[in-house]
Amino acid sequence: MSTPAISVKTSRHWLRNILIGMAVVLALAAAAGAIYQAVETARDRRAYPMPGQLVEMGGYRMHIYCVGDGSPAVILDSGLGDSFVSWEKVQPQIAQFTRVCSYDRAGLGYSDSSPRPRTSKDMAEELHSLLRIAKLPPPYILVGHSMAGYNVRLYYALYPADVAGMVLVDASHPDQEKRFPAALNDLDKSWIRQEEFLEFTMPFGVPRLFGFCGDKPAVRAVDCNFHSVREGVRELKAFATSAAQAAKTGSLGNLPLAVLSHDPAMPQPDLPEDLVQPINQAWGEMQDELAHLSTRGTREIAKNSGHYIQLDRPELVIDAVHRVFKQARESNAATGQN
């Protein structure tokens, strides 16, 4: 009569052992993944050491990398979740005619995380503090890629006397979420989920193991880490707030301005085919509007380039910066400024 009871106890015993065994295996796999992530990150950073300096910001440090000499200096601000490495093809050439600095926003690349929100207004204020503490005097030519178009517009709105010119590289428009097809909102949600997956698995080396970090040691060293992915998610979730902030900035007056836009004929594999044409049409209209922010604004479509024009067609970004640089110098000479 006791056999069924013994059988139940035995089954529970084995079930408990199986669960304990699975927990041990998962713990060992997580530990192995964490070790793998740490070792490979250290290896990549030895292969590609930080080129700039860390500036103490009052409780955290930010990385800035400056080369060249001259004024006005050019400040390169990367797109959402991107590090200074995205400017590697244009910074050396710009350095041939003036001082040029790329940097990692707080939490990205080599920079420590900041306690402040990840909105464009906060990031513009942090950049202003970074440049002041790093003793890089204004005026500046601000170059913003993608979401950083919001950042540089906020910077101008907050510190207009510090800005001599602006270049927008396939920059975001404050109304884009309203003017793009509604179906794109579902894709936005899926992109957030993808980034959150990377954030969750990065400490255990999963993105690195499966090749999501790419094959370039420079990119892996800077971007393939937990804090960079986490800050990218924070920027993405604050995108709508940053757009609303940029929408309130208004005109750029007669500021020298160049707008570069991607080629709408380029393949866009991340988008469903039926959304490509309406998105490109809306994007083109909004890029024209960005060019009209200044009475001196110009717009150029970067043929054979996708969203990352500074990587696909770096010479166009260099030329645009040089044109704005010369216009800023001429304006300064006309007003008697240095």
Protein Blocks (a to p, Z undefined) as FASTA:
>chain_A
ZZmmmmmmmmmmmmmmmmmmmmmmmmmmmmmmmmmmmmmmmmmmmmmccfbdcddehhia
cddddededdddddddddehiafklmmmmmmmmmmmoccdddddehiajbccdfbdcbfk
lmmmmmmmmmmmnopacddddddehjlmmmmmmmmmmmmmlpgbdcdehiacfklmmmmc
fklmmmmmmmmmmmmmmmmmmmnommmmnopnojafklmmmmmcfklmmmmmmmmmmmmm
mmmmmmmnopnhjaccddddddfkbccfkbcfklmmmmmmmmmmmmmmmmmmpmkbccdd
dehiafklmlmmmmlmmmmmmmmmmmmmmmmmmnopZZ
